[in-house]
Amino acid sequence: KKVEYLKEMARSTADEVALTKEEKILSSMPAYERRIIHLELADRQDVTTESIGREPERRVVIKPYP
């Protein structure tokens, strides 16, 4: 259930980033949750993802593709 929520949130946030061309920083989350988001968005051509910060405050940044 959590996995589906994360995937849906990743997709909707990525759509928003693609439209606005402004990066979004998600709230901090554990490594396995960040991984789900990275994998969900890996095939998209319009956005790119990156983890920033240090544990336990690491976050995913979704950026428009340059």
PyMOL Python script that loads the backbone (N, CA, C, O; Angstrom):
from pymol import cmd

cmd.read_pdbstr("""\
ATOM      1  N   LYS A   1       0.833  -1.191   0.000  1.00  0.00           N
ATOM      2  CA  LYS A   1       0.000   0.000   0.000  1.00  0.00           C
ATOM      3  C   LYS A   1       0.876   1.252   0.000  1.00  0.00           C
ATOM      4  O   LYS A   1       0.626   2.189  -0.758  1.00  0.00           O
ATOM      5  N   LYS A   2       1.881   1.265   0.835  1.00  0.00           N
ATOM      6  CA  LYS A   2       2.817   2.388   0.890  1.00  0.00           C
ATOM      7  C   LYS A   2       3.536   2.555  -0.445  1.00  0.00           C
ATOM      8  O   LYS A   2       3.756   3.674  -0.909  1.00  0.00           O
ATOM      9  N   VAL A   3       3.901   1.421  -1.060  1.00  0.00           N
ATOM     10  CA  VAL A   3       4.606   1.447  -2.343  1.00  0.00           C
ATOM     11  C   VAL A   3       3.735   2.116  -3.408  1.00  0.00           C
ATOM     12  O   VAL A   3       4.215   2.962  -4.164  1.00  0.00           O
ATOM     13  N   GLU A   4       2.457   1.738  -3.467  1.00  0.00           N
ATOM     14  CA  GLU A   4       1.544   2.338  -4.455  1.00  0.00           C
ATOM     15  C   GLU A   4       1.400   3.833  -4.214  1.00  0.00           C
ATOM     16  O   GLU A   4       1.383   4.625  -5.156  1.00  0.00           O
ATOM     17  N   TYR A   5       1.296   4.211  -2.950  1.00  0.00           N
ATOM     18  CA  TYR A   5       1.193   5.637  -2.618  1.00  0.00           C
ATOM     19  C   TYR A   5       2.431   6.395  -3.108  1.00  0.00           C
ATOM     20  O   TYR A   5       2.314   7.459  -3.715  1.00  0.00           O
ATOM     21  N   LEU A   6       3.615   5.838  -2.841  1.00  0.00           N
ATOM     22  CA  LEU A   6       4.866   6.492  -3.248  1.00  0.00           C
ATOM     23  C   LEU A   6       4.964   6.615  -4.766  1.00  0.00           C
ATOM     24  O   LEU A   6       5.394   7.646  -5.282  1.00  0.00           O
ATOM     25  N   LYS A   7       4.563   5.559  -5.480  1.00  0.00           N
ATOM     26  CA  LYS A   7       4.621   5.590  -6.943  1.00  0.00           C
ATOM     27  C   LYS A   7       3.679   6.658  -7.493  1.00  0.00           C
ATOM     28  O   LYS A   7       4.047   7.420  -8.387  1.00  0.00           O
ATOM     29  N   GLU A   8       2.478   6.708  -6.961  1.00  0.00           N
ATOM     30  CA  GLU A   8       1.496   7.696  -7.410  1.00  0.00           C
ATOM     31  C   GLU A   8       1.983   9.112  -7.126  1.00  0.00           C
ATOM     32  O   GLU A   8       1.868  10.001  -7.970  1.00  0.00           O
ATOM     33  N   MET A   9       2.528   9.312  -5.927  1.00  0.00           N
ATOM     34  CA  MET A   9       3.052  10.629  -5.549  1.00  0.00           C
ATOM     35  C   MET A   9       4.214  11.021  -6.462  1.00  0.00           C
ATOM     36  O   MET A   9       4.319  12.175  -6.878  1.00  0.00           O
ATOM     37  N   ALA A  10       5.077  10.065  -6.771  1.00  0.00           N
ATOM     38  CA  ALA A  10       6.211  10.315  -7.661  1.00  0.00           C
ATOM     39  C   ALA A  10       5.725  10.739  -9.040  1.00  0.00           C
ATOM     40  O   ALA A  10       6.229  11.707  -9.610  1.00  0.00           O
ATOM     41  N   ARG A  11       4.741  10.011  -9.578  1.00  0.00           N
ATOM     42  CA  ARG A  11       4.216  10.334 -10.917  1.00  0.00           C
ATOM     43  C   ARG A  11       3.559  11.704 -10.945  1.00  0.00           C
ATOM     44  O   ARG A  11       3.810  12.489 -11.860  1.00  0.00           O
ATOM     45  N   SER A  12       2.723  12.004  -9.960  1.00  0.00           N
ATOM     46  CA  SER A  12       2.022  13.283  -9.977  1.00  0.00           C
ATOM     47  C   SER A  12       2.986  14.456  -9.776  1.00  0.00           C
ATOM     48  O   SER A  12       2.833  15.506 -10.400  1.00  0.00           O
ATOM     49  N   THR A  13       3.974  14.271  -8.904  1.00  0.00           N
ATOM     50  CA  THR A  13       4.973  15.322  -8.700  1.00  0.00           C
ATOM     51  C   THR A  13       5.805  15.513  -9.961  1.00  0.00           C
ATOM     52  O   THR A  13       6.118  16.646 -10.328  1.00  0.00           O
ATOM     53  N   ALA A  14       6.163  14.427 -10.625  1.00  0.00           N
ATOM     54  CA  ALA A  14       6.935  14.510 -11.863  1.00  0.00           C
ATOM     55  C   ALA A  14       6.142  15.232 -12.954  1.00  0.00           C
ATOM     56  O   ALA A  14       6.708  16.016 -13.716  1.00  0.00           O
ATOM     57  N   ASP A  15       4.843  14.971 -13.032  1.00  0.00           N
ATOM     58  CA  ASP A  15       3.996  15.672 -14.007  1.00  0.00           C
ATOM     59  C   ASP A  15       4.010  17.173 -13.738  1.00  0.00           C
ATOM     60  O   ASP A  15       4.111  17.983 -14.660  1.00  0.00           O
ATOM     61  N   GLU A  16       3.908  17.526 -12.467  1.00  0.00           N
ATOM     62  CA  GLU A  16       3.927  18.930 -12.065  1.00  0.00           C
ATOM     63  C   GLU A  16       5.259  19.593 -12.436  1.00  0.00           C
ATOM     64  O   GLU A  16       5.281  20.706 -12.961  1.00  0.00           O
ATOM     65  N   VAL A  17       6.362  18.902 -12.161  1.00  0.00           N
ATOM     66  CA  VAL A  17       7.703  19.413 -12.483  1.00  0.00           C
ATOM     67  C   VAL A  17       7.844  19.600 -13.999  1.00  0.00           C
ATOM     68  O   VAL A  17       8.389  20.604 -14.456  1.00  0.00           O
ATOM     69  N   ALA A  18       7.352  18.633 -14.767  1.00  0.00           N
ATOM     70  CA  ALA A  18       7.440  18.713 -16.225  1.00  0.00           C
ATOM     71  C   ALA A  18       6.662  19.923 -16.754  1.00  0.00           C
ATOM     72  O   ALA A  18       7.089  20.574 -17.708  1.00  0.00           O
ATOM     73  N   LEU A  19       5.533  20.214 -16.133  1.00  0.00           N
ATOM     74  CA  LEU A  19       4.712  21.355 -16.558  1.00  0.00           C
ATOM     75  C   LEU A  19       5.322  22.691 -16.161  1.00  0.00           C
ATOM     76  O   LEU A  19       5.425  23.602 -16.983  1.00  0.00           O
ATOM     77  N   THR A  20       5.725  22.806 -14.905  1.00  0.00           N
ATOM     78  CA  THR A  20       6.192  24.101 -14.380  1.00  0.00           C
ATOM     79  C   THR A  20       7.665  24.358 -14.650  1.00  0.00           C
ATOM     80  O   THR A  20       8.121  25.498 -14.564  1.00  0.00           O
ATOM     81  N   LYS A  21       8.426  23.293 -14.981  1.00  0.00           N
ATOM     82  CA  LYS A  21       9.880  23.397 -15.189  1.00  0.00           C
ATOM     83  C   LYS A  21      10.608  23.868 -13.925  1.00  0.00           C
ATOM     84  O   LYS A  21      11.696  24.437 -14.005  1.00  0.00           O
ATOM     85  N   GLU A  22      10.004  23.630 -12.768  1.00  0.00           N
ATOM     86  CA  GLU A  22      10.635  23.975 -11.490  1.00  0.00           C
ATOM     87  C   GLU A  22      10.828  22.704 -10.674  1.00  0.00           C
ATOM     88  O   GLU A  22       9.923  21.876 -10.574  1.00  0.00           O
ATOM     89  N   GLU A  23      12.022  22.555 -10.088  1.00  0.00           N
ATOM     90  CA  GLU A  23      12.297  21.337  -9.326  1.00  0.00           C
ATOM     91  C   GLU A  23      11.482  21.285  -8.038  1.00  0.00           C
ATOM     92  O   GLU A  23      11.115  22.317  -7.475  1.00  0.00           O
ATOM     93  N   LYS A  24      11.209  20.079  -7.589  1.00  0.00           N
ATOM     94  CA  LYS A  24      10.478  19.852  -6.347  1.00  0.00           C
ATOM     95  C   LYS A  24      11.341  18.992  -5.439  1.00  0.00           C
ATOM     96  O   LYS A  24      11.938  18.011  -5.882  1.00  0.00           O
ATOM     97  N   ILE A  25      11.403  19.363  -4.167  1.00  0.00           N
ATOM     98  CA  ILE A  25      12.131  18.565  -3.179  1.00  0.00           C
ATOM     99  C   ILE A  25      11.100  17.859  -2.307  1.00  0.00           C
ATOM    100  O   ILE A  25      10.277  18.504  -1.657  1.00  0.00           O
ATOM    101  N   LEU A  26      11.154  16.551  -2.299  1.00  0.00           N
ATOM    102  CA  LEU A  26      10.213  15.773  -1.490  1.00  0.00           C
ATOM    103  C   LEU A  26      10.689  15.738  -0.042  1.00  0.00           C
ATOM    104  O   LEU A  26      11.843  16.054   0.248  1.00  0.00           O
ATOM    105  N   SER A  27       9.799  15.355   0.859  1.00  0.00           N
ATOM    106  CA  SER A  27      10.189  15.271   2.262  1.00  0.00           C
ATOM    107  C   SER A  27      11.192  14.139   2.466  1.00  0.00           C
ATOM    108  O   SER A  27      11.278  13.224   1.646  1.00  0.00           O
ATOM    109  N   SER A  28      11.942  14.203   3.553  1.00  0.00           N
ATOM    110  CA  SER A  28      12.968  13.184   3.793  1.00  0.00           C
ATOM    111  C   SER A  28      12.311  11.824   4.000  1.00  0.00           C
ATOM    112  O   SER A  28      11.220  11.726   4.561  1.00  0.00           O
ATOM    113  N   MET A  29      12.995  10.773   3.537  1.00  0.00           N
ATOM    114  CA  MET A  29      12.454   9.414   3.622  1.00  0.00           C
ATOM    115  C   MET A  29      13.589   8.403   3.625  1.00  0.00           C
ATOM    116  O   MET A  29      14.705   8.709   3.204  1.00  0.00           O
ATOM    117  N   PRO A  30      13.298   7.192   4.102  1.00  0.00           N
ATOM    118  CA  PRO A  30      14.338   6.157   4.142  1.00  0.00           C
ATOM    119  C   PRO A  30      14.771   5.720   2.741  1.00  0.00           C
ATOM    120  O   PRO A  30      14.080   5.976   1.756  1.00  0.00           O
ATOM    121  N   ALA A  31      15.916   5.062   2.673  1.00  0.00           N
ATOM    122  CA  ALA A  31      16.532   4.683   1.400  1.00  0.00           C
ATOM    123  C   ALA A  31      15.600   3.859   0.512  1.00  0.00           C
ATOM    124  O   ALA A  31      15.525   4.106  -0.692  1.00  0.00           O
ATOM    125  N   TYR A  32      14.889   2.884   1.086  1.00  0.00           N
ATOM    126  CA  TYR A  32      14.056   2.025   0.240  1.00  0.00           C
ATOM    127  C   TYR A  32      12.909   2.816  -0.391  1.00  0.00           C
ATOM    128  O   TYR A  32      12.483   2.498  -1.502  1.00  0.00           O
ATOM    129  N   GLU A  33      12.403   3.842   0.302  1.00  0.00           N
ATOM    130  CA  GLU A  33      11.338   4.667  -0.268  1.00  0.00           C
ATOM    131  C   GLU A  33      11.889   5.558  -1.378  1.00  0.00           C
ATOM    132  O   GLU A  33      11.233   5.753  -2.402  1.00  0.00           O
ATOM    133  N   ARG A  34      13.096   6.102  -1.177  1.00  0.00           N
ATOM    134  CA  ARG A  34      13.722   6.912  -2.235  1.00  0.00           C
ATOM    135  C   ARG A  34      13.957   6.055  -3.472  1.00  0.00           C
ATOM    136  O   ARG A  34      13.747   6.497  -4.602  1.00  0.00           O
ATOM    137  N   ARG A  35      14.395   4.828  -3.240  1.00  0.00           N
ATOM    138  CA  ARG A  35      14.656   3.910  -4.351  1.00  0.00           C
ATOM    139  C   ARG A  35      13.399   3.666  -5.189  1.00  0.00           C
ATOM    140  O   ARG A  35      13.463   3.638  -6.418  1.00  0.00           O
ATOM    141  N   ILE A  36      12.270   3.492  -4.529  1.00  0.00           N
ATOM    142  CA  ILE A  36      10.998   3.284  -5.234  1.00  0.00           C
ATOM    143  C   ILE A  36      10.717   4.472  -6.162  1.00  0.00           C
ATOM    144  O   ILE A  36      10.309   4.289  -7.309  1.00  0.00           O
ATOM    145  N   ILE A  37      10.937   5.672  -5.661  1.00  0.00           N
ATOM    146  CA  ILE A  37      10.686   6.879  -6.453  1.00  0.00           C
ATOM    147  C   ILE A  37      11.659   6.978  -7.619  1.00  0.00           C
ATOM    148  O   ILE A  37      11.249   7.266  -8.743  1.00  0.00           O
ATOM    149  N   HIS A  38      12.946   6.742  -7.365  1.00  0.00           N
ATOM    150  CA  HIS A  38      13.940   6.774  -8.450  1.00  0.00           C
ATOM    151  C   HIS A  38      13.570   5.769  -9.551  1.00  0.00           C
ATOM    152  O   HIS A  38      13.609   6.094 -10.738  1.00  0.00           O
ATOM    153  N   LEU A  39      13.213   4.551  -9.142  1.00  0.00           N
ATOM    154  CA  LEU A  39      12.882   3.512 -10.121  1.00  0.00           C
ATOM    155  C   LEU A  39      11.603   3.840 -10.882  1.00  0.00           C
ATOM    156  O   LEU A  39      11.508   3.580 -12.082  1.00  0.00           O
ATOM    157  N   GLU A  40      10.626   4.405 -10.195  1.00  0.00           N
ATOM    158  CA  GLU A  40       9.350   4.749 -10.838  1.00  0.00           C
ATOM    159  C   GLU A  40       9.543   5.788 -11.934  1.00  0.00           C
ATOM    160  O   GLU A  40       8.869   5.749 -12.963  1.00  0.00           O
ATOM    161  N   LEU A  41      10.466   6.716 -11.707  1.00  0.00           N
ATOM    162  CA  LEU A  41      10.653   7.817 -12.661  1.00  0.00           C
ATOM    163  C   LEU A  41      11.832   7.605 -13.613  1.00  0.00           C
ATOM    164  O   LEU A  41      12.106   8.459 -14.457  1.00  0.00           O
ATOM    165  N   ALA A  42      12.522   6.485 -13.485  1.00  0.00           N
ATOM    166  CA  ALA A  42      13.742   6.248 -14.266  1.00  0.00           C
ATOM    167  C   ALA A  42      13.496   6.260 -15.773  1.00  0.00           C
ATOM    168  O   ALA A  42      14.363   6.695 -16.530  1.00  0.00           O
ATOM    169  N   ASP A  43      12.335   5.791 -16.219  1.00  0.00           N
ATOM    170  CA  ASP A  43      12.066   5.681 -17.653  1.00  0.00           C
ATOM    171  C   ASP A  43      11.553   6.975 -18.272  1.00  0.00           C
ATOM    172  O   ASP A  43      11.421   7.067 -19.493  1.00  0.00           O
ATOM    173  N   ARG A  44      11.267   7.961 -17.455  1.00  0.00           N
ATOM    174  CA  ARG A  44      10.730   9.218 -17.997  1.00  0.00           C
ATOM    175  C   ARG A  44      11.820  10.064 -18.634  1.00  0.00           C
ATOM    176  O   ARG A  44      12.931  10.165 -18.115  1.00  0.00           O
ATOM    177  N   GLN A  45      11.489  10.663 -19.753  1.00  0.00           N
ATOM    178  CA  GLN A  45      12.446  11.494 -20.476  1.00  0.00           C
ATOM    179  C   GLN A  45      12.378  12.960 -20.053  1.00  0.00           C
ATOM    180  O   GLN A  45      13.307  13.724 -20.311  1.00  0.00           O
ATOM    181  N   ASP A  46      11.280  13.354 -19.403  1.00  0.00           N
ATOM    182  CA  ASP A  46      11.066  14.781 -19.106  1.00  0.00           C
ATOM    183  C   ASP A  46      11.551  15.230 -17.728  1.00  0.00           C
ATOM    184  O   ASP A  46      11.634  16.430 -17.463  1.00  0.00           O
ATOM    185  N   VAL A  47      11.873  14.274 -16.846  1.00  0.00           N
ATOM    186  CA  VAL A  47      12.362  14.639 -15.511  1.00  0.00           C
ATOM    187  C   VAL A  47      13.551  13.766 -15.128  1.00  0.00           C
ATOM    188  O   VAL A  47      13.773  12.707 -15.715  1.00  0.00           O
ATOM    189  N   THR A  48      14.310  14.221 -14.141  1.00  0.00           N
ATOM    190  CA  THR A  48      15.422  13.444 -13.596  1.00  0.00           C
ATOM    191  C   THR A  48      15.340  13.515 -12.071  1.00  0.00           C
ATOM    192  O   THR A  48      14.825  14.489 -11.522  1.00  0.00           O
ATOM    193  N   THR A  49      15.846  12.486 -11.387  1.00  0.00           N
ATOM    194  CA  THR A  49      15.779  12.464  -9.920  1.00  0.00           C
ATOM    195  C   THR A  49      17.177  12.390  -9.330  1.00  0.00           C
ATOM    196  O   THR A  49      18.117  11.906  -9.960  1.00  0.00           O
ATOM    197  N   GLU A  50      17.285  12.884  -8.106  1.00  0.00           N
ATOM    198  CA  GLU A  50      18.569  12.904  -7.412  1.00  0.00           C
ATOM    199  C   GLU A  50      18.288  12.901  -5.912  1.00  0.00           C
ATOM    200  O   GLU A  50      17.333  13.531  -5.456  1.00  0.00           O
ATOM    201  N   SER A  51      19.111  12.199  -5.149  1.00  0.00           N
ATOM    202  CA  SER A  51      19.000  12.252  -3.691  1.00  0.00           C
ATOM    203  C   SER A  51      20.001  13.271  -3.163  1.00  0.00           C
ATOM    204  O   SER A  51      21.158  13.298  -3.583  1.00  0.00           O
ATOM    205  N   ILE A  52      19.543  14.105  -2.241  1.00  0.00           N
ATOM    206  CA  ILE A  52      20.432  15.103  -1.647  1.00  0.00           C
ATOM    207  C   ILE A  52      20.369  14.996  -0.121  1.00  0.00           C
ATOM    208  O   ILE A  52      19.441  14.406   0.432  1.00  0.00           O
ATOM    209  N   GLY A  53      21.365  15.573   0.547  1.00  0.00           N
ATOM    210  CA  GLY A  53      21.376  15.597   2.004  1.00  0.00           C
ATOM    211  C   GLY A  53      22.069  14.381   2.593  1.00  0.00           C
ATOM    212  O   GLY A  53      22.586  13.525   1.876  1.00  0.00           O
ATOM    213  N   ARG A  54      22.064  14.327   3.914  1.00  0.00           N
ATOM    214  CA  ARG A  54      22.674  13.215   4.640  1.00  0.00           C
ATOM    215  C   ARG A  54      21.620  12.468   5.422  1.00  0.00           C
ATOM    216  O   ARG A  54      20.603  13.034   5.822  1.00  0.00           O
ATOM    217  N   GLU A  55      21.874  11.186   5.634  1.00  0.00           N
ATOM    218  CA  GLU A  55      20.965  10.401   6.470  1.00  0.00           C
ATOM    219  C   GLU A  55      20.899  11.048   7.851  1.00  0.00           C
ATOM    220  O   GLU A  55      21.926  11.553   8.304  1.00  0.00           O
ATOM    221  N   PRO A  56      19.787  11.068   8.540  1.00  0.00           N
ATOM    222  CA  PRO A  56      18.504  10.514   8.085  1.00  0.00           C
ATOM    223  C   PRO A  56      17.641  11.541   7.336  1.00  0.00           C
ATOM    224  O   PRO A  56      16.443  11.322   7.155  1.00  0.00           O
ATOM    225  N   GLU A  57      18.220  12.622   6.916  1.00  0.00           N
ATOM    226  CA  GLU A  57      17.455  13.696   6.274  1.00  0.00           C
ATOM    227  C   GLU A  57      17.567  13.698   4.756  1.00  0.00           C
ATOM    228  O   GLU A  57      17.311  14.722   4.122  1.00  0.00           O
ATOM    229  N   ARG A  58      17.949  12.561   4.158  1.00  0.00           N
ATOM    230  CA  ARG A  58      18.071  12.539   2.696  1.00  0.00           C
ATOM    231  C   ARG A  58      16.703  12.682   2.036  1.00  0.00           C
ATOM    232  O   ARG A  58      15.702  12.138   2.502  1.00  0.00           O
ATOM    233  N   ARG A  59      16.696  13.428   0.941  1.00  0.00           N
ATOM    234  CA  ARG A  59      15.455  13.697   0.234  1.00  0.00           C
ATOM    235  C   ARG A  59      15.662  13.440  -1.249  1.00  0.00           C
ATOM    236  O   ARG A  59      16.790  13.418  -1.741  1.00  0.00           O
ATOM    237  N   VAL A  60      14.548  13.245  -1.954  1.00  0.00           N
ATOM    238  CA  VAL A  60      14.601  13.114  -3.408  1.00  0.00           C
ATOM    239  C   VAL A  60      14.252  14.471  -4.014  1.00  0.00           C
ATOM    240  O   VAL A  60      13.293  15.122  -3.600  1.00  0.00           O
ATOM    241  N   VAL A  61      15.048  14.884  -5.002  1.00  0.00           N
ATOM    242  CA  VAL A  61      14.731  16.085  -5.774  1.00  0.00           C
ATOM    243  C   VAL A  61      14.315  15.617  -7.164  1.00  0.00           C
ATOM    244  O   VAL A  61      15.030  14.850  -7.809  1.00  0.00           O
ATOM    245  N   ILE A  62      13.149  16.085  -7.621  1.00  0.00           N
ATOM    246  CA  ILE A  62      12.699  15.796  -8.974  1.00  0.00           C
ATOM    247  C   ILE A  62      12.909  17.080  -9.775  1.00  0.00           C
ATOM    248  O   ILE A  62      12.349  18.127  -9.452  1.00  0.00           O
ATOM    249  N   LYS A  63      13.723  16.980 -10.824  1.00  0.00           N
ATOM    250  CA  LYS A  63      14.076  18.162 -11.622  1.00  0.00           C
ATOM    251  C   LYS A  63      13.597  17.987 -13.053  1.00  0.00           C
ATOM    252  O   LYS A  63      13.492  16.866 -13.551  1.00  0.00           O
ATOM    253  N   PRO A  64      13.302  19.128 -13.724  1.00  0.00           N
ATOM    254  CA  PRO A  64      12.999  18.996 -15.153  1.00  0.00           C
ATOM    255  C   PRO A  64      14.261  18.574 -15.888  1.00  0.00           C
ATOM    256  O   PRO A  64      15.363  18.966 -15.504  1.00  0.00           O
ATOM    257  N   TYR A  65      14.110  17.781 -16.938  1.00  0.00           N
ATOM    258  CA  TYR A  65      15.296  17.335 -17.676  1.00  0.00           C
ATOM    259  C   TYR A  65      15.874  18.516 -18.441  1.00  0.00           C
ATOM    260  O   TYR A  65      15.136  19.242 -19.107  1.00  0.00           O
ATOM    261  N   PRO A  66      17.199  18.718 -18.352  1.00  0.00           N
ATOM    262  CA  PRO A  66      17.794  19.904 -18.989  1.00  0.00           C
ATOM    263  C   PRO A  66      17.575  19.928 -20.502  1.00  0.00           C
ATOM    264  O   PRO A  66      18.015  20.859 -21.175  1.00  0.00           O
TER     265      PRO A  66
END
""", "prot")
cmd.dss("prot")
cmd.show_as("cartoon", "prot")
cmd.util.cbc("prot")
cmd.orient("prot")
